[in-house]
Amino acid sequence: MNHPLSRRAFLQHAAGISAGIGLNILPLRADSAKTFELSPKPGRAQLVPEQYGDTAVWCFNGQVPGPELRVKQGDRVRIKVHNELDEATTVHWHGIRVPNSMDGVPYLTQTPVNRGQQFVYEFDALDAGTFWYHPHQQSSIQVGRGLYGALIVEEPTPYPADRDLTWVLDDWRLARSAEIVDDFGHRHDLSHSGRIGNTVTINGKLQETFDVHAGERVRLRLINAANARIFALRFGGHDPKIIAMDGHPVTPHSPENNRIVIGPAMRVDLVLDMSANPDERHTITDDYYPNRAYALTDLVYSNSSVRDRPPDLKIELPPNPLAEPELNAGIHHEIAFEGGAMGSMGGAMMDGAWQDIRTMAHDGKFWAINGVAATGHIMDPMLTLERDRTYILTLKNRTVWPHPIHLHGHSFRVLSRNGEPTTFREWRDTVLLEREDQVKIAFVADNPGDWMFHCHILEHQASGMMGVMRVV
């Protein structure tokens, strides 16, 4: 695993590498949808300081991240995607509860969009919150080259903050030339912690400083768009309050140990009150990986104040219209995640036949869910769920690596971790399983179709840790 690149020492440390019908869509008036256009295509981005050169990337509309799409809760959203890449792609609306045909999973929910073709995604923004979009076609490569962006669904009533900001966090594996190291699919990445980069960016740039004002209140939306890096952020000298996880409101609270842990694909909304004095400087650090802490950016206070102290206003968010699981009537299942380097998995089912781990590794497969290693998006369902029933899943990580596990088409409550009830029973669409963790989640299977269920370390997904849940 590479050390993240220092903001002040780029050259010294650069490395050398449709099933299902879904939610109802109502008849649409010609002028009633919020319409956007996205074009995935090759481009160049200034990820690092100019003296090191720019970087060849793949991007939406010529920028990394892609355009931030902002709509209001309840809006009809239409996105016209015109593919200008030299290969097929799709767009998945991560965390958004969409009809199955709009989920952007190649072959499972749609035919991939070939070069020069267009696909129109259309759905209702049912939930307010912080979401994002990215491809699911060759996602470990396409996301790793820069194809992603934020999708923000605003609450009907404006939130009481001085600024509403989005930080899309990513890391890149760059060579000294500032170009992306083209070693996607490296077996070490597939079988270990995934593609960890050496250059961490905020909104597509190495961000040395972030300007703030004493007394202001910031709503900060954090999105982890990295293929594999897990962030654990400490806001030195400040007391951030978590108000939402994966887009959904949670009881406002300070993070455990004052450390905000965000696995790939996960989002956290914070209220950050700028409580220091004018002209002060405070460093935000990331210390998830032992002995590899680094400075992400510095909060730099101006020499003036917005007010004497942050506003005394309630920071709770209104709930989203999610179906509450009926735990007493829930149907239980266990799901085991196995494999990887230093694991004990002897083999798994692949394409309907048992393969030992050596044969799997030869084919680039190292992981399995309930004894099955995925070889593509089309699979027999691992579970068939009855529509509108409550399901309680016990997720067991039987590996020595962390896994952010994502369920498409639904959000779920996190009930417990390693036998201990969670404090807030938060809603999530992606839950981080640490090494040998056991996590219990619950949800109502109210969105029909075949839905991906996978590790969002994209190299793990590509090398077997993916399944399908069918809601009928």
C-alpha positions in Angstrom: 0.0 0.0 0.0 1.5 3.3 -1.1 1.8 6.3 1.3 -0.4 9.2 0.1 1.5 11.8 -1.7 2.5 14.8 0.4 1.0 18.1 -0.8 4.5 19.6 -0.7 6.6 16.8 -2.1 4.9 15.5 -5.3 8.1 14.6 -7.2 9.8 13.0 -4.2 7.1 10.5 -3.6 5.3 9.8 -6.9 4.9 6.1 -7.6 5.6 4.3 -10.8 1.8 2.3 -11.5 -33.1 -5.2 -17.6 -34.4 -7.0 -15.1 -37.4 -5.8 -13.0 -39.8 -2.9 -13.4 -38.8 -0.8 -10.5 -40.2 2.3 -8.9 -43.2 3.9 -10.7 -42.4 6.5 -13.3 -45.4 8.8 -13.8 -46.3 10.4 -17.2 -44.0 13.3 -17.8 -44.9 16.8 -19.0 -42.3 18.1 -21.5 -41.2 20.9 -19.2 -41.4 19.3 -15.8 -38.0 17.5 -15.5 -34.7 19.0 -14.4 -32.5 18.1 -17.4 -28.8 17.6 -17.5 -26.3 16.4 -20.1 -23.2 14.4 -19.4 -20.5 13.4 -21.8 -17.9 10.9 -20.6 -14.8 11.4 -22.6 -11.0 11.6 -22.4 -9.5 14.9 -21.1 -6.7 16.4 -19.1 -6.9 17.7 -15.5 -4.6 19.7 -13.3 -4.5 17.3 -10.4 -1.2 18.5 -9.0 0.6 21.9 -9.0 1.2 23.2 -12.5 5.0 22.8 -12.4 4.5 19.0 -12.5 2.3 18.9 -15.5 -1.3 17.9 -16.0 -2.8 14.4 -16.2 -4.6 12.5 -18.9 -8.0 11.5 -17.3 -11.4 10.3 -18.3 -14.0 12.7 -17.2 -17.6 14.0 -17.5 -17.9 17.2 -19.5 -14.2 17.8 -19.5 -13.8 18.1 -15.7 -12.9 16.0 -12.7 -15.1 15.6 -10.7 -17.9 15.8 -13.2 -20.5 18.5 -12.9 -22.2 18.7 -9.5 -25.9 18.0 -10.3 -28.2 19.8 -7.8 -31.9 19.2 -7.6 -34.7 19.6 -5.0 -36.3 16.6 -3.3 -39.3 15.6 -5.3 -37.9 16.8 -8.6 -38.1 14.6 -11.7 -34.5 14.3 -13.0 -33.5 13.5 -16.6 -29.8 13.0 -17.5 -28.8 12.6 -21.1 -25.6 10.7 -21.3 -23.7 10.8 -24.6 -20.7 8.5 -24.7 -17.5 10.0 -26.2 -15.1 7.3 -24.8 -13.6 4.7 -27.1 -15.3 2.0 -25.1 -18.8 1.3 -23.7 -19.9 2.8 -20.4 -22.9 3.3 -18.1 -23.8 5.6 -15.2 -24.9 4.4 -11.8 -26.7 6.8 -9.5 -25.2 5.7 -6.2 -27.5 5.7 -3.3 -30.5 7.1 -5.2 -33.6 4.8 -5.1 -34.2 4.5 -8.8 -36.3 2.2 -11.0 -34.3 -0.9 -11.8 -34.0 0.0 -15.5 -32.2 3.3 -14.5 -29.6 1.7 -12.2 -26.8 1.7 -14.7 -25.5 -1.8 -14.3 -24.3 -3.3 -17.7 -26.3 -6.2 -19.0 -28.1 -6.6 -15.6 -30.3 -3.4 -16.0 -29.3 -2.0 -19.4 -27.2 -2.5 -22.5 -23.9 -0.6 -22.2 -23.8 2.7 -24.0 -21.3 2.4 -26.9 -19.2 5.1 -28.3 -21.3 7.8 -30.0 -24.5 6.5 -28.4 -26.8 8.2 -26.0 -28.8 6.9 -23.0 -31.4 8.9 -21.1 -31.7 8.2 -17.4 -34.9 9.4 -15.7 -36.0 9.1 -12.1 -37.6 11.0 -9.2 -35.4 12.4 -6.5 -37.3 10.7 -3.6 -34.7 11.4 -0.9 -32.8 14.5 0.0 -29.1 14.0 0.6 -25.6 13.6 -0.7 -25.3 11.1 -3.5 -23.0 10.6 -6.5 -22.7 9.0 -9.9 -20.1 6.8 -11.6 -19.9 4.0 -14.2 -20.4 0.4 -13.6 -18.9 -0.8 -16.9 -15.2 -1.7 -16.2 -15.7 0.5 -13.1 -12.3 -0.2 -11.5 -10.7 1.4 -14.5 -13.3 4.0 -15.5 -13.7 5.3 -12.0 -10.0 5.0 -11.4 -9.4 7.3 -14.4 -11.7 10.0 -13.1 -15.3 9.3 -14.1 -17.5 10.4 -11.2 -19.4 13.4 -9.9 -21.7 14.5 -7.1 -25.5 14.4 -7.2 -27.0 16.6 -4.4 -30.7 16.5 -3.6 -31.5 19.6 -1.5 -34.1 19.6 1.2 -37.3 21.6 0.4 -36.3 24.1 3.1 -32.8 25.6 2.8 -30.4 24.3 5.5 -29.3 27.0 8.1 -25.6 27.2 7.1 -23.5 30.0 5.7 -22.1 27.7 3.1 -23.1 24.3 1.6 -19.9 22.7 0.2 -19.1 19.3 -1.4 -15.7 17.7 -1.1 -15.2 14.7 -3.5 -12.3 12.8 -2.1 -10.2 10.6 -4.3 -6.7 9.2 -4.6 -4.7 8.6 -7.8 -1.7 6.4 -8.6 0.6 8.8 -10.4 4.0 8.5 -11.9 6.6 11.3 -11.7 5.3 12.6 -15.0 1.9 13.2 -13.2 0.3 10.6 -15.5 -1.8 7.8 -14.2 0.1 4.6 -13.8 -1.6 2.2 -16.2 -1.4 -1.0 -14.1 -5.2 -1.5 -13.5 -6.0 -5.0 -12.6 -2.7 -5.7 -10.9 -3.0 -9.0 -9.0 -1.7 -7.5 -5.8 -4.5 -4.9 -5.9 -7.1 -7.5 -6.7 -6.1 -9.8 -3.9 -5.1 -7.3 -1.2 -6.4 -3.8 -0.3 -7.3 -2.7 -3.8 -5.8 0.1 -5.9 -4.5 2.5 -3.3 -3.0 5.7 -4.9 -0.3 8.0 -3.8 -1.9 11.4 -4.5 -5.0 12.5 -2.6 -7.2 15.2 -4.1 -10.2 17.3 -3.0 -12.5 18.0 -5.9 -9.8 17.0 -8.3 -6.9 19.0 -6.9 -4.2 18.7 -4.4 -5.6 21.3 -2.0 -3.0 23.0 0.1 -5.4 25.2 2.0 -9.1 25.9 2.5 -10.2 29.4 3.4 -12.7 29.9 6.2 -14.0 32.7 8.4 -14.3 32.8 12.2 -17.9 32.3 13.3 -19.2 30.8 10.1 -21.1 27.5 9.9 -20.4 25.2 7.0 -22.4 22.2 5.8 -19.6 20.0 4.4 -20.6 17.0 2.3 -17.9 14.4 2.0 -17.9 11.8 -0.8 -15.3 9.1 -1.1 -14.9 8.4 -4.8 -11.7 6.4 -4.4 -11.4 2.9 -5.8 -10.1 1.6 -2.5 -8.8 4.1 -0.1 -10.5 4.5 3.3 -10.3 7.9 4.9 -10.3 8.7 8.6 -10.4 12.4 9.0 -9.6 14.5 12.0 -10.5 18.2 11.9 -7.8 19.5 14.2 -9.1 21.9 16.9 -12.7 21.6 15.6 -15.8 19.6 16.7 -17.6 18.5 13.5 -21.2 17.1 14.0 -22.4 14.3 11.7 -25.9 15.1 10.5 -26.3 12.6 7.6 -24.7 9.3 6.5 -25.0 8.1 2.9 -27.5 10.9 2.3 -29.9 10.1 5.1 -30.3 12.1 8.3 -29.0 10.8 11.5 -29.2 12.2 15.1 -26.5 14.9 15.1 -23.5 13.7 17.0 -19.7 14.0 17.3 -17.8 11.2 15.6 -16.4 8.5 17.7 -12.8 9.4 18.8 -13.3 12.6 16.8 -12.5 10.6 13.7 -14.7 10.4 10.7 -14.2 7.1 8.8 -15.4 7.0 5.2 -15.0 3.9 3.1 -15.2 3.9 -0.7 -18.6 5.1 -2.0 -19.7 6.3 1.4 -20.8 9.8 2.2 -20.9 11.9 5.4 -22.6 15.3 5.9 -21.0 17.4 8.6 -21.8 20.7 10.3 -18.5 22.4 10.8 -18.5 25.5 13.0 -15.5 27.6 12.5 -14.8 28.2 16.2 -11.1 29.3 16.0 -9.8 32.8 15.9 -9.0 35.0 12.9 -5.6 34.3 11.3 -5.3 30.8 12.8 -4.5 27.7 10.8 -5.7 24.1 11.6 -4.7 20.9 9.8 -7.2 18.2 8.7 -5.4 14.9 8.8 -6.2 11.4 7.5 -4.9 8.6 9.8 -6.8 5.5 8.8 -3.8 3.5 7.8 -1.4 2.8 10.7 1.9 4.8 10.5 0.7 6.5 7.3 -1.0 9.6 8.5 -0.8 12.7 6.3 -2.1 16.2 6.1 -5.1 16.5 3.7 -5.5 20.2 3.8 -5.3 23.2 6.2 -8.3 25.3 7.4 -6.9 28.9 7.1 -8.8 31.6 8.9 -9.1 35.0 7.4 -8.3 38.1 9.5 -12.0 38.9 9.9 -15.0 37.2 11.5 -18.5 36.5 10.1 -19.9 36.8 13.7 -18.7 36.4 17.2 -19.7 32.8 17.4 -21.5 30.2 15.1 -25.3 30.6 15.0 -27.4 29.0 17.6 -29.7 27.1 15.3 -31.0 23.5 15.2 -28.9 21.3 12.8 -31.2 18.3 12.6 -32.3 17.3 9.1 -35.9 16.1 8.3 -36.3 12.4 7.7 -36.5 10.8 4.2 -39.6 8.7 3.2 -38.0 5.3 3.7 -40.0 2.3 4.7 -39.2 1.3 8.3 -38.2 -2.4 8.7 -40.5 -4.5 10.8 -37.9 -6.3 12.9 -40.2 -8.6 14.6 -41.4 -9.9 11.2 -38.0 -9.8 9.5 -36.7 -12.8 7.5 -33.1 -13.6 8.4 -30.2 -14.5 6.2 -26.4 -14.8 6.6 -24.0 -13.6 4.0 -20.3 -14.4 4.2 -17.5 -12.6 2.4 -14.4 -14.8 1.9 -11.1 -14.9 0.1 -8.2 -12.6 -0.5 -4.6 -12.8 0.4 -3.8 -14.5 3.7 -7.3 -15.9 3.6 -8.4 -19.5 4.2 -10.8 -19.9 1.3 -9.9 -23.1 -0.7 -12.1 -22.3 -3.7 -15.5 -21.2 -4.8 -18.2 -21.7 -7.4 -17.5 -19.9 -10.7 -19.9 -20.1 -13.7 -21.6 -23.0 -12.1 -18.6 -25.1 -11.3 -16.3 -25.5 -8.3 -12.8 -24.0 -8.8 -9.9 -24.3 -6.4 -8.2 -21.1 -5.4 -5.2 -21.6 -7.7 -7.5 -21.9 -10.7 -9.5 -18.8 -9.5 -6.3 -16.8 -9.1 -5.2 -17.7 -12.6 -8.4 -16.2 -13.8 -8.0 -13.1 -11.7 -10.6 -14.1 -9.1 -9.8 -14.0 -5.4 -13.0 -13.3 -3.5 -16.5 -14.9 -3.0 -19.8 -14.2 -1.4 -21.5 -17.2 0.1 -19.1 -19.4 -1.8 -19.7 -17.9 -5.2 -17.2 -15.8 -7.1 -18.8 -13.4 -9.7 -17.4 -13.5 -13.2 -19.8 -10.9 -14.6 -22.9 -8.9 -13.7 -25.3 -11.5 -14.9 -25.7 -14.1 -12.1 -28.3 -16.3 -10.5 -29.6 -14.4 -7.5 -28.0 -15.2 -4.2 -31.3 -14.3 -2.5 -34.8 -13.9 -3.9 -36.7 -11.5 -1.7 -40.5 -11.0 -1.5 -41.5 -7.5 -2.3 -42.4 -5.3 0.8 -41.1 -7.8 3.3 -38.5 -7.0 5.9 -35.2 -8.7 5.6 -32.4 -8.8 8.3 -29.0 -9.7 6.9 -26.0 -10.7 9.0 -22.9 -9.8 7.1 -19.8 -11.7 8.1 -16.4 -10.6 6.9 -14.2 -13.8 7.0 -11.2 -12.0 5.5 -8.3 -10.0 6.9 -9.2 -7.0 4.7 -11.9 -4.3 5.1 -14.9 -4.3 2.7 -17.4 -1.4 2.1 -20.5 -3.4 1.1 -23.1 -1.7 -1.1 -26.6 -2.7 -1.9 -28.2 -1.1 -5.0 -31.8 0.1 -5.1 -32.3 0.3 -1.3 -31.1 1.8 1.9 -30.9 -0.2 5.1 -30.6 0.4 8.8 -27.4 -0.7 10.5 -28.6 -2.6 13.6 -25.5 -3.9 15.3 -21.8 -4.4 14.9 -20.1 -7.5 16.4 -23.1 -8.1 18.7 -23.3 -4.5 20.0 -26.3 -2.4 19.0 -25.4 0.6 17.0 -26.1 3.9 18.8 -28.0 5.6 16.0 -29.3 2.7 13.8 -28.2 4.9 10.9 -29.6 4.4 7.4 -26.9 3.6 4.8 -26.5 2.1 1.4 -22.8 1.1 2.0 -21.5 -0.3 5.2 -17.9 -0.8 6.1 -17.0 -4.2 7.4 -13.6 -4.1 9.1 -11.4 -7.2 9.3 -13.5 -10.1 10.7 -16.5 -7.8 11.5 -20.0 -9.0 11.8 -22.7 -6.4 11.0 -26.5 -6.8 11.0 -28.6 -4.7 8.7 -32.3 -4.5 8.0 -34.4 -3.1 5.1 -37.7 -3.4 3.3 -37.4 -5.0 -0.1 -39.7 -2.5 -1.8 -38.0 -1.9 -5.1 -38.4 -4.8 -7.6 -35.7 -6.0 -9.9 -32.3 -7.6 -9.9 -29.9 -5.5 -7.7 -26.2 -5.6 -7.4 -24.7 -6.3 -4.0 -21.0 -5.9 -3.9 -17.8 -4.7 -2.3 -17.1 -1.1 -3.3 -13.4 -1.6 -3.3 -13.7 -1.8 -7.0 -10.8 -4.3 -7.5 -12.5 -6.7 -5.0 -15.8 -6.4 -7.0 -13.9 -7.0 -10.3 -12.2 -10.1 -8.8 -15.3 -11.9 -7.5 -16.9 -10.1 -4.5 -20.2 -9.3 -6.2 -23.7 -10.9 -6.1 -27.3 -10.2 -7.2 -30.4 -9.9 -5.0 -33.8 -10.3 -6.7 -36.9 -8.6 -5.4 -40.1 -10.0 -6.8 
